[in-house]
Amino acid sequence: MTEIIPNFEDMQVVDKDGNFTPTWKNIMSSLVTFLQKNHSQEGLVSPQQTTSNINTLSTVRSVGSMIYNTDTNQYEICSLTSPTTAEFRTITTSKIVTI
């Protein structure tokens, strides 16, 4: 299941006692949980998917997204392959050699 950032609700944030309304309490709880899942002390945590799932996510809407392929243990970035299609491609890095 893919987690999403909750939608903004243009409504009263707190009640007459200064407490979050039930809707905003849920939004804040969801947002904090999302941030905890996707960030760490070391930085951003990439979403992890299998090759099969990554292939179904390859849409123009995903262009620029980075994902960690758990089958290949590699990072992939989605890029356009034509004006109407896109695919995730493995990121190739080079090793720095010090002499």
C-alpha positions in Angstrom: 0.0 0.0 0.0 1.3 3.4 -0.9 1.1 6.1 1.8 0.1 9.6 0.7 0.4 13.0 2.3 -3.1 13.9 3.6 -5.0 16.6 1.7 -5.4 20.1 3.1 -8.7 20.7 4.8 -9.8 24.3 4.7 -11.8 24.2 7.9 -11.5 25.1 11.6 -8.3 23.7 13.0 -9.0 23.9 16.7 -12.2 23.8 18.8 -13.4 26.4 21.3 -11.1 24.8 23.9 -8.0 25.1 21.7 -7.8 21.4 20.9 -7.4 20.1 17.4 -10.7 19.2 15.7 -11.1 15.5 15.0 -10.4 16.0 11.3 -7.2 18.1 12.0 -6.1 15.6 14.7 -6.3 12.9 12.1 -4.4 15.0 9.5 -1.6 15.9 11.9 -1.3 12.3 13.0 -1.1 11.0 9.4 1.4 13.7 8.5 3.7 12.9 11.4 3.5 9.2 10.7 4.3 9.8 7.0 7.3 12.0 7.9 8.6 9.3 10.4 8.3 6.6 7.8 10.0 8.6 5.0 12.7 10.5 6.9 15.5 9.4 9.3 18.4 11.0 11.1 20.4 10.0 8.0 18.1 11.6 5.4 15.2 10.6 3.2 14.1 7.0 3.1 13.2 5.8 -0.5 10.1 3.8 -1.0 10.8 0.2 -1.7 9.1 -1.9 -4.3 9.6 -5.1 -6.2 10.4 -5.1 -10.0 6.8 -6.2 -10.7 5.3 -3.3 -8.7 7.8 -0.8 -10.2 6.7 -1.8 -13.7 3.1 -1.0 -12.9 4.1 2.4 -11.4 5.9 3.5 -14.6 3.6 6.3 -15.7 4.1 9.9 -16.9 2.9 11.0 -13.4 5.9 9.2 -11.8 8.6 11.0 -13.9 11.3 12.2 -11.5 10.4 9.7 -8.8 13.1 7.6 -7.2 12.5 4.1 -5.8 14.5 1.3 -4.3 14.1 -2.0 -6.1 14.2 -4.8 -3.5 14.7 -7.5 -6.2 17.9 -6.0 -7.6 19.0 -3.9 -4.6 19.4 -0.9 -6.8 17.9 2.6 -7.0 15.8 3.5 -10.0 14.5 6.9 -11.3 11.5 7.3 -13.6 12.1 9.1 -16.8 10.1 9.8 -20.0 10.7 7.4 -22.8 8.3 9.3 -25.1 5.8 12.2 -24.6 3.2 9.7 -23.3 5.3 6.9 -21.7 7.8 6.5 -18.9 9.8 3.9 -17.2 12.0 3.4 -14.2 15.7 3.0 -15.0 18.5 1.9 -12.8 20.8 4.6 -11.5 24.4 3.8 -12.3 27.1 5.2 -10.1 30.9 5.0 -10.3 33.3 4.2 -7.6 35.8 6.9 -6.7 39.3 5.6 -6.8 41.9 7.4 -4.7 45.6 7.1 -5.7 
